[in-house]
Amino acid sequence: MLFITGYIVLPFSTSIIMVTVILALIYFIGDAIFPLFMSTLQARTPQARGSMSSLTNAAMYLGEAIGGMFGGLLINNFTGFFGISFFTVSGVLLAMLLYAQQGYFKQKTK
């Protein structure tokens, strides 16, 4: 949730230093969470760990390309960083819903 909160607060930042600090925290959290998601996905398919890694990286870079395409449109059509923040928060919430639907957030019972 801290990740989403950073993007919600970002458009209301009043200085470049504040924006830099918020983005640094967002990227720090994202980079810390990525290995956890990778290990969770790889644990689901132990016989296809390499394939899972490859598909995950391909999806990540596809997402970066799509984000870059939409980023230009959002910057042109919205004031400040509001469009990008809304797009990012929507994408993260969608991803969380998909993970929840698959049962990734449920605790395993022994």
Secondary structure, DSSP 8 states (H G I E B T S, - for coil): -HHHHHHHHGGG--SHHHHHHHHHHHHHHHHHHHHHHHHHHHHH-GGGHHHHHHHHHHHHHHHHHHHHHHHHHHHHHSSTTHHHHHHHHHHHHHHHHHHHHTTTTS----
